[in-house]
Amino acid sequence: MAVLLAAMAVVTALAWGYFVQKRIASLESGLQKGDTLPNVPGIDSTKLPQTLLIAMSAECGFCTESIPFYNKLAELDRVHRRTTQIVALFPENDGKVGEYARHNKMDRDITYVAGANFQAFRINSTPTVILLDDRWQIVDFWVGALRAEEQNQVIQAIEQVTGATNKSISAQKETSDEGISNGSD
């Protein structure tokens, strides 16, 4: 019995070293905050104050599992008056990506780009979420399947710009609404 337990411990240690350590090493990224990424053809980087770039693959299980979070981000952006452009990059061809997006019910406001060269963006694994300003400089990034704490970090990072933009919009609206009666006086 002791030999069996020792053997199981050795197998567990080897599996940990091979699978988990290999996964952690693969999450290392060539990205750095402040770096500027190349533009994506067909995407206007100045359209909105920020862009959330999501590197995905139709072959990535963690990417598929993360779609509900990405859809939540798109919904939050609609509530916050569209201050964040959400772009999903895929290395696969357009037909495969279109089918994947439909099958997995990706939000209609997530623009997807097929045939992306991840090396040009220094992306080493999927999913990778990159928050960019309007000059496509990296504000922050997250690699791998995101835990709840990391998802909240993404939302907070987006809201730093979103909050400032909404305050500006609200102030403009209040100024334009002053003196307007609703007719029930």
N, C-alpha and C positions, 0 to 999 in steps of 0.2 A: 504494500500500500504506500509506504514512504517513497519507494522508487517511482511509483506512478505519479505521486504528487510532485516530486522533484522534476520529473520529465515534463509535466504540465507547466510548471513554473518556467522551465527553460524554453519551452515552445511559446509561452505567453511573452516572455522577454524578447525572444527573437521576432515574433510577430509585431510587437510594439516598436522595436527598432526598425523593422523593415517598412511597415505600413504607416505608422503615425509619424515617425521622424521623417520619412520620405515626403509625406503630405505637408508637414510643416516647412520643409526645405522648398517645396514647390510653390509655397505661398509667398516666398520672397519676391520682391518686385523691383523693377528698374525705375519705378516712379519716385519722384520727390516733389514735395510741396514747393510751389513757386515755379516749377518747370513749365514751359509752354509746349502744348501738344500740337501736332499738325491738324489743320482743318480736315473735316470729313467732307468729301465731295457731296454737294447737294444740301448741306446743312449750313444755315446762316448763323454764325457764332454771335452776331450782334443783335439777333432777333429779340432776345430776352436777356435780362440781367445775368443769368447763369444757365449752364447746361449740366445735366447729370448724364454722364456717359457710362453705359453699362456694357461691359464686355461679356458676351454670353456665347454659348454653343448649343446647338440642337442636340448634341451628344452628351451634354453635361447634366447629370442628375441634380446637382446643387443649384444649377441655373433654373431648372424647371421648378424645383421646390421653392425658389425665391420669387417666382412670378407674382404670387399674391402680395408680397411686400412691394414690388415694383408697381403693381396696379394701385396699391394704397397711396404710393407717392404721387401717381398721376391724379388720383382723386383729390388728394390734399392740394395739389397745384391748381386744380379747377376751383376749389374753395378759396384759394389765395390769389385769385385773379391772374393766373397764368404768368408766373414770374420765372418759371424754370422749364427749360426745354429738356425733355427726356429722350435720349437717343440710345437704342440698343444696337451694339455692333456684333455681327456674327461673321465667322470665317466661312460659313457655308454659302452655297449659291442661293439666289433669290427664291426659286421655287420651293426649296426645302425650308427656308426661313419663313416664307409666307404660310406654308402649311403648319409649321411649328407654332407660329404666332396664333393662327386661327384655332388649332387644336387645343392649345393651352390657354386660350382666352386672354391673350395679352391686351391690355387697355388700348383703346383706339387712339389715345393721345401719346402713346409711346411710338416714336418714329423708329423703325428698324432699318438698318443698313446691312446688306448682305455683301459677302466677299471682302470683308475688312482684313487688312494686313495687321495683325496684332503686334508684330515686331516693330512696325513704324510707330506704334503708340507705347512701346516698351511694356506690353502686357504679357505676362508669363503664365497666367492661369485664369480660369473662369470659375465663378463669376468675379469680376472686378468692377467696383463702382467708383467713379471718379467725378468729383464735383469741380467744375471749371467756371471761371468768371467769363465775362464777355470777350476777353482777349485770349481765351482758352489756356489760361494759366491755371495750374492745379491748386485749388483751394484746400482740398483734402481727398483722401482715397481710402478705400477699404477693399481687402482681398479675401475671397473665399465666401462660404456660406456665413451670413451674418447672424449672430446671436441677437436676442432682443435688445441688449445694451448697445450693441453696435448699430442696430436699426434706429434706435433713438438718437444716436450720435449723428446719423445721416440726416434725420428729420430736423434736428437742432441746427445743423450746419446749413441746411437749405433755408430754414426759417430766419437765420441771421440776416439774410438778404431779403427774404420774403416779408418779414416783419417791418423792416425799414421801408420797403416799397409800399406795403399796405397802409402804413401810417401816412405816407405822403399822399396816397390816393384818397384816404379818408379825409384828410385835411382839405384837399381840393374839393371833395364832394360837399363837405360841411360849408365851405366858403360859398360854393355855388348855390347851395340850398337855403342860405340865409335870406329871410324875407319872403320866402315862397310859402303861400298858404295852401293847405290841402282842401280848402273849400268848405270845411265843416265849422268855421268860426261863426 
